[in-house]
Amino acid sequence: MLLTIAIILLVLWALGFFAFHVTSGLIHIILVIGIIVLIWNFVAGRRAV
């Protein structure tokens, strides 16, 4: 689930940055949050219940 969200955020950022030349700082913050969540997901992994 988190991987899907991170990929969607990355694709939306790329479209906004390259296709529409959005230079808002907010889109870069969202990208950084998405990358942090993706890395955290890989580092934490799945925990046994």
Secondary structure as a PSIPRED ss2 file (coil, helix, strand):
# PSIPRED VFORMAT (PSIPRED V4.0)

   1 M C   1.000  0.000  0.000
   2 L H   0.000  1.000  0.000
   3 L H   0.000  1.000  0.000
   4 T H   0.000  1.000  0.000
   5 I H   0.000  1.000  0.000
   6 A H   0.000  1.000  0.000
   7 I H   0.000  1.000  0.000
   8 I H   0.000  1.000  0.000
   9 L H   0.000  1.000  0.000
  10 L H   0.000  1.000  0.000
  11 V H   0.000  1.000  0.000
  12 L H   0.000  1.000  0.000
  13 W H   0.000  1.000  0.000
  14 A H   0.000  1.000  0.000
  15 L H   0.000  1.000  0.000
  16 G H   0.000  1.000  0.000
  17 F H   0.000  1.000  0.000
  18 F H   0.000  1.000  0.000
  19 A H   0.000  1.000  0.000
  20 F C   1.000  0.000  0.000
  21 H C   1.000  0.000  0.000
  22 V C   1.000  0.000  0.000
  23 T C   1.000  0.000  0.000
  24 S C   1.000  0.000  0.000
  25 G H   0.000  1.000  0.000
  26 L H   0.000  1.000  0.000
  27 I H   0.000  1.000  0.000
  28 H H   0.000  1.000  0.000
  29 I H   0.000  1.000  0.000
  30 I H   0.000  1.000  0.000
  31 L H   0.000  1.000  0.000
  32 V H   0.000  1.000  0.000
  33 I H   0.000  1.000  0.000
  34 G H   0.000  1.000  0.000
  35 I H   0.000  1.000  0.000
  36 I H   0.000  1.000  0.000
  37 V H   0.000  1.000  0.000
  38 L H   0.000  1.000  0.000
  39 I H   0.000  1.000  0.000
  40 W H   0.000  1.000  0.000
  41 N H   0.000  1.000  0.000
  42 F H   0.000  1.000  0.000
  43 V H   0.000  1.000  0.000
  44 A H   0.000  1.000  0.000
  45 G C   1.000  0.000  0.000
  46 R C   1.000  0.000  0.000
  47 R C   1.000  0.000  0.000
  48 A C   1.000  0.000  0.000
  49 V C   1.000  0.000  0.000
